[in-house]
Amino acid sequence: MFEPLEKRRYSEQVAHLIRQRILGQNLENGAKLPAERQLAEELGVSRSVVREALRMLDASGYVSVKKGPRGGIFVSQVYHKPISESLKNLAAHGQITVDHLFDVRLQIEPCMAVEAARQATKADIKRLHDLMAEASQCLDDAATLKQKNILFHILLGEASRNPVSAMFMRSIAEILNEIAYRFLDLSCERVFFKTHLRILQLVSDRKAQDAMKLVKEDILDVRKRLSKALQQGTMVQTLSPK
């Protein structure tokens, strides 16, 4: 457990100690931390200091604080959260466009696919196959299929075994999802689904260059369809400042 502090510390220092424990002990997502009162006692600070530290850790994606009978302080591992929030705020004020996001995707995702084909573990491949099996059960549900298609890119990023790539992929996927959440075209989502099946097969077969090429084609296809929907006014871009 924590060692009591020798003197009163600021909330930033308390947040640092809790963060050290989470990372140093490799605590899993969902692991429950001591209650606020217990943390205050162990660290020798007031509950208000602990509360402020927890707010910082929540904002940076390390913990989530839940209320109610089953509530508590839990490890969240949403480390991309600060990046996502920054991108959302910039997009809300017109400093980031959809084209900017797709330009970044074109730079990182094809390389990410190469690494996934080379580095993905059996567990990574299984998660992707399980996801596609789930997606195959909702081919008549545009909204659900859309979420599965987005998750495919996130899991592909994780399969690259590069945590930086995975973090950026989650951030970009989140903001694109917010921008395009009204872009629900079942025929498009089915096309994306079929492309993802082909990408997964290439990754499973360790065909890195072919996977890279198809991922690039997939991104360009999505970009074209999304841009057309925006131009035609069939989809409303809806990001508002926090």
N, C-alpha and C positions, 0 to 999 in steps of 0.2 A: 504494500500500500504506500501512500504518500508519507513523506517525512514532514513534520510540522515546520512551518517557516520560523526562522529565528526572529524576525520582525515583520511588521505589517508590510505587505507587498501590494502593488497595484494589480488591477484585474488583468493587465497584459501578461504579467509574470505568472499569475495563476493559470491563465489560458495556456501559457507555454508549458507549464508542468503537466497539465492534463493532456495536452497534445503529445508531449514526450512519452507519456504512458501509453497512449493509444498506438503510436507508431513503434515505440520501443518494444512493446509486448505483442505487436502484431494482432491487436484485438480485432475480431471479425465484425463485419457489418451486422448491426443489431445487438451486439453485446451490451449488456446493461452496466452502467457505471454507478458508483455510490450515489445516494441521494444528496441533494443540495446541502442539507444540514450536516451530513456526515463529511462531505468534502470540506465544508467550512471548519469543522472541528479538527480534521486531519491536517489541514493546511494552516490552521491558526489565524483565520481571517473571518470577517463578517460574512453573513449570507449574501448581503448586497454585493460584495466584491465577487463572490462565486457566481452570483446571478449574472453580473455584467460579463464575467469571463465566459460563461456559457453562451451568452448572446453573441460574443465574438466568434466562438467556436462553431455556433450554428450558422452564422453568416459565411464562414469560411468552409463549411461542409464537413466538419469533423464530428459534430454531434447533432442530434435532434432531441428536443425536449417535448415530451407528450404529457398531456393532462389526463386526469381521470383515474379510475381504479387500476387500470393496466398501464398507467403512465410511468414516467421516469425519464432518466437521461440515458440515451442510447448512442452508440457509435453509428455514424451514418455513412462515412466514406464517400461523400459526394464532393470530392475534392475539386471537381471542375466548376462548382457553384460560383465562386468569385468571377471566373472567366465568363460564364454564362450571363451573370448579372451585368457585367461591364458591357458585353456585346449587346444585350437587350437595351440598356440605357442609351448606348450610342445609336442603335438602330431607331429607337423611339424619337431621337432628335435629328434624324436624317443624316447622321455621319457614317452610317454603314448601310449599304444597299444589298439587295439579293445578289447582284452580280459580284460584289466583293466576296460574299460568302462562297459562291460557286467557284470563284477564282482560287480561293484557298483550298477548297475541296479538290480541285483539279491538280493542285500542287502536292497535296499530302496523301489523298486516298489511293491513287494508283500505286504509290510506293508502299503504302500500308498493305495493299493487297499482295504485293510481292513478298513482303515479310511474313504475312499470314500464311502464304503458300509454303514458305520455307520454315517458319518457326512454330506454327500452330500445333498445340498438343492434341492428343486424342480427346481430351475433355473439351477443348475449344471446338473441335470439329463436331463433337456430339451436341454441344449447346446449339450450334448453328443448324444441325440437322433437326434437332428437337423443335427449334423455332420455326423452321420451314414446314414441319409436320403440323404444327399448330396453325400456321398461316393457311395451309391447304384446307383447313376446316372452316375457314371464314371467307371463302372466295366470293360470297354474295354480300358481304358486309364491308363496304368501302372504308368506313371509319376504323374498324378493327384491323383490316388488312393494311391500312396505311401505317398504323402504329407498329405492326409486325415488320413492315418494310423498312421503317426508320430504325427499328431495333436491330435489324440485320446489319446495317452499317456500323452501329455501335459495337456489336459483338465481333464483327470483322476487325474493327480497330483493336479490340482486346486480344484477338487471336494473333495480332502482329507481335505480341509480347513486348510492345513498347508502351509503357504507361503514359508517356508524354503524348504519343499519337492517340491513344485511347481517350485521354482527357480532352484533347482538342476536338476529337470526333464527337464526344458527348455534348460539348458546348455548342458546336455548330449545329448538330442535329436538333438540339432543344430550340434554338432560336429559329431555325428553318421551320420547325414544326409549328411554332407560334405564328410565324408569318403566313404559313400556308395551310393553317388548320381548316380553312373553309374550302380549300382546293380538294374536293372529294369527287373524284371521277373513277368509278369502279373499273372501267375498261383500262384506264391508265395504271391503276394499282395492280391489276392482273398482269399487265405487261412487265411492270417492275418486278413482280413476284417471280415470273418466269425467268427474267434475267438473273435474279438473285440465285435461283436454282442452278443456273449454268455457272455462275461465279463460284458457288459453293462446290460444285463438282470439280472445277479447275483447281481450287484451293486444296480440296481433298486429294486430288491426283498430283499435287505439288508442281503444277504447271504455272510457275510464277509469272512469266512474261505474258502468257495468254490471259491470266487473271488480271494483270495490270491493264491490258488493252481493253478488256470487257468492262472493267470498273470505270475506266475513262469514258467509254461509250455510254454507260449507264448514267453517269453524272451529266453528260452533255444532253442526253435525252430528257432527263428530268428538268434540266435548266430550260430547254426549249419549250416543254409543255407548260412549265410554271410561268415563264415569261409571256407566253401566248395568253394564258388565263388572266394575268395581270393587265395586259394590254387591252383585252376584250372586256374587262370589267366584270368577268364572271367570278372573280375571287376578290375579296376585300382584304387588303393588308392591314392587320390590326395589332399593332404594337403601341402601347401607350407608356409614357414615362411612369416610373415608380413614384 
